[in-house]
Amino acid sequence: MSKKRTCAAFAAALLLALSGCGAESGPAPLLERAPAPSAPVSAPSEKLAPEELLARQPMDDTHDAFLVDTGGRLGTLLVTVEMGERGPDPDPEWELWEDPVCLSVWDPEDMGGPMQRMDAVIDGLIFGAHEMVDANFDGHMDFSVLCNRGNGAGYWYLWVWDEEAERFVEVPEYREISFPRCDPETEIVGGWARSSGAGDGVTTFHRWEEGKLVCVRRIEMWWEPDEGIMTEEEIAVFPMHITVEDRVDGKLSEVYAGAVAPGEDYLLERAKWEDLDYHGKN
């Protein structure tokens, strides 16, 4: 079955004008050989508090810095981010708007050199967007960096703190979750990618299992342009399709497929499935 995406409003007047806001089009894969720029931090002659070190870092269109209180033995660490150069022959996998960045992790107690470095590729227009979050709910603070963002979707890198290894570890699955929301009460990482002004799109729920982030439910809602029904007011209305997949035996399997007739509350139908304890029973 065709599942076309649009970024238009639900009205039929815009139906033929706009198309293709892919709710499922996540960010490009992390590239291992992004150019590594020089580190922006030099070792001060005296020890400084993390906040003082942060205040000394350059903050501009190509430099960013922030502190992460890991809550572990090393305490608060400094992370610096520097945009690299695409160069005359950039990686063919990069989009035109993407730029390489280099992240460096510094221990304020030993500023002789970074304790860790990571490469990433982001939309250069949104450089500098980051947040601290305990994404795996282990009591240690992690951090994420915005990778790319569109009209109805946004994707982030995530590095979680490994207290035993004393380093941050990247979680590739997090980059596939649009607008991730980490709920410490349910320990669920929710995601939402909007397809059109009608409120359709893809809703996801991820959970940590044995240290891995896995999708336990995926809800997709969409409408088909060729299924329009004209009302007496000559307004086109459409049935809304919905499919639900649950994690069964280690993989996603479809557990429900249906359609909501025009005029019925399709958002209410989706809301039922957003309760992970709901399995199609009235």
Secondary structure, 3 states (H helix, E strand, C coil): CCCCCCCCCCCHHHCCCCCCCCCCCCCCCCCCCCCCCCCCCCCCCCCCCHHHHHHCCCCECCEEEEEEECCCCCCEEEEEEEECCCCCCCCCCCCCCEEEEEEEEEECCECCCCCEEEEEEEEHHHCCCEEEECCCCCCCCEEEEEEEECCCCEEEEEEEEECCCCEEEECHHHHHCCCCEEECCCCEEEEEEECCCCCCEEEEEEEEECCEEEEEEEEEEECCHHHCEECCCCCEECCEEEEEEEEECCEEEEEEEEEECCCCCHHHHHHHHCCCCCCCCC
